[in-house]
Amino acid sequence: MLGILALTVAALFAGAAFYISFAEHPARSGLDDRAQLQQWKPAYARGYQMQDSLAVIGFLLGVGAWWQTRDELWIAGAVVLVANWPYTMLMIMPVNNALNATSLDEAGEESHTLLQRWGRLHARRTMLGIVATLLFLWAAMMPLRPA
């Protein structure tokens, strides 16, 4: 049961990240610089809380599934999913902080460039979610093996 929950949470994470990377952010990129920044700030604040909590919950569920089954695929998926935390802190957070520190009146070429970079970084975060989901799916499809 923990494995199915881990798979569900990872799929929710990957789906939300995919939506942000391939629908929301490209749509935002069509706006002028000020409107891009204005739309990004509240969207980021909402997405940050949701995706970070999904990564941690999915990690804990994946570890629980590994503990129950001792199947390394569960722990691999859990580690890939929680890798979003250090990736976000090291790679995305400096861009987030720079964008959050930019006032709407200062929006321009620099904020536009930062938002383009943010989109590329977030797409990589999306890939981590997809890989974790696939690992959990693979583990869930494996027949139970005797200990």
Secondary structure per residue as TSV (DSSP state, phi and psi in degrees):
chain	resnum	aa	ss	phi	psi
A	1	M	-	360.0	-40.0
A	2	L	H	-61.8	-36.6
A	3	G	H	-64.7	-42.1
A	4	I	H	-64.7	-39.6
A	5	L	H	-65.1	-41.5
A	6	A	H	-60.5	-44.5
A	7	L	H	-60.6	-43.7
A	8	T	H	-62.2	-46.2
A	9	V	H	-65.6	-42.6
A	10	A	H	-63.1	-39.4
A	11	A	H	-66.0	-37.9
A	12	L	H	-62.7	-44.7
A	13	F	H	-59.4	-51.0
A	14	A	H	-63.4	-41.0
A	15	G	H	-63.8	-44.5
A	16	A	H	-64.5	-44.0
A	17	A	H	-63.8	-41.1
A	18	F	H	-61.7	-45.3
A	19	Y	H	-58.0	-46.1
A	20	I	I	-62.5	-46.4
A	21	S	I	-72.3	-33.5
A	22	F	I	-115.0	-2.5
A	23	A	I	-128.3	-60.3
A	24	E	I	-64.7	-51.0
A	25	H	H	-67.4	-42.6
A	26	P	H	-60.8	-37.6
A	27	A	H	-64.7	-42.3
A	28	R	H	-62.1	-35.2
A	29	S	H	-65.5	-17.2
A	30	G	T	-82.3	-5.8
A	31	L	S	-86.0	166.6
A	32	D	-	-70.6	166.1
A	33	D	H	-56.4	-44.5
A	34	R	H	-64.6	-46.1
A	35	A	H	-65.8	-35.6
A	36	Q	H	-58.9	-50.6
A	37	L	H	-65.6	-41.1
A	38	Q	H	-61.9	-37.9
A	39	Q	H	-78.1	-36.6
A	40	W	H	-64.8	-42.5
A	41	K	H	-56.8	-55.1
A	42	P	H	-70.4	-33.0
A	43	A	H	-64.2	-41.9
A	44	Y	H	-61.9	-46.1
A	45	A	H	-59.5	-42.0
A	46	R	H	-70.1	-45.4
A	47	G	H	-66.3	-35.6
A	48	Y	H	-57.8	-50.2
A	49	Q	H	-64.6	-42.9
A	50	M	H	-67.1	-50.5
A	51	Q	H	-69.9	-37.3
A	52	D	H	-66.2	-41.0
A	53	S	H	-68.4	-37.1
A	54	L	H	-63.2	-39.1
A	55	A	H	-62.9	-43.3
A	56	V	H	-70.2	-44.7
A	57	I	H	-63.2	-44.2
A	58	G	H	-62.6	-38.3
A	59	F	H	-61.1	-49.8
A	60	L	H	-62.8	-40.5
A	61	L	H	-66.6	-39.5
A	62	G	H	-64.1	-40.5
A	63	V	H	-64.3	-40.5
A	64	G	H	-62.6	-41.4
A	65	A	H	-65.3	-39.2
A	66	W	H	-63.7	-42.8
A	67	W	H	-60.0	-39.2
A	68	Q	H	-72.2	-38.4
A	69	T	H	-107.6	-23.0
A	70	R	-	61.5	21.9
A	71	D	-	-85.5	119.3
A	72	E	H	-61.8	-21.9
A	73	L	H	-62.2	-34.8
A	74	W	H	-66.1	-44.4
A	75	I	H	-70.1	-34.8
A	76	A	H	-62.9	-46.6
A	77	G	H	-62.3	-40.1
A	78	A	H	-62.4	-44.0
A	79	V	H	-66.5	-41.9
A	80	V	H	-63.6	-42.3
A	81	L	H	-64.7	-45.4
A	82	V	H	-75.2	-14.3
A	83	A	T	-61.0	-16.3
A	84	N	H	-61.2	-30.6
A	85	W	H	-64.4	-58.9
A	86	P	H	-65.3	-34.6
A	87	Y	H	-60.9	-44.3
A	88	T	I	-65.3	-45.1
A	89	M	I	-64.6	-41.3
A	90	L	I	-84.3	-38.4
A	91	M	I	-104.0	-43.9
A	92	I	I	-91.1	-36.1
A	93	M	H	-57.7	-39.7
A	94	P	H	-59.9	-36.9
A	95	V	H	-70.0	-43.8
A	96	N	H	-56.7	-46.8
A	97	N	H	-62.8	-41.2
A	98	A	H	-65.2	-41.2
A	99	L	H	-67.4	-43.3
A	100	N	H	-64.6	-29.5
A	101	A	H	-80.6	-10.7
A	102	T	S	-87.4	123.0
A	103	S	-	-76.4	159.0
A	104	L	G	-60.8	-32.4
A	105	D	G	-69.1	-22.5
A	106	E	G	-91.2	-3.1
A	107	A	-	-58.7	137.4
A	108	G	S	-179.6	-147.1
A	109	E	H	-59.4	-41.1
A	110	E	H	-66.2	-45.7
A	111	S	H	-67.0	-35.5
A	112	H	H	-61.4	-45.7
A	113	T	H	-63.3	-41.9
A	114	L	H	-63.3	-40.2
A	115	L	H	-67.7	-35.7
A	116	Q	H	-64.4	-43.9
A	117	R	H	-62.9	-43.0
A	118	W	H	-57.3	-42.5
A	119	G	H	-61.6	-42.8
A	120	R	H	-65.8	-41.9
A	121	L	H	-65.1	-41.5
A	122	H	H	-67.0	-32.9
A	123	A	H	-61.4	-36.4
A	124	R	H	-68.1	-35.9
A	125	R	H	-64.2	-38.9
A	126	T	H	-59.1	-42.7
A	127	M	H	-63.3	-36.8
A	128	L	H	-60.9	-42.3
A	129	G	H	-64.2	-39.8
A	130	I	H	-67.3	-43.4
A	131	V	H	-62.6	-43.6
A	132	A	H	-61.5	-42.7
A	133	T	H	-61.2	-44.1
A	134	L	H	-65.0	-38.7
A	135	L	H	-64.0	-43.6
A	136	F	H	-65.0	-39.1
A	137	L	H	-63.4	-44.2
A	138	W	H	-59.5	-45.9
A	139	A	H	-62.8	-41.0
A	140	A	H	-67.0	-26.6
A	141	M	H	-87.9	-12.5
A	142	M	S	-72.2	137.4
A	143	P	-	-66.8	149.6
A	144	L	-	-63.6	133.3
A	145	R	-	-107.1	141.1
A	146	P	-	-65.9	148.9
A	147	A	-	-73.8	360.0
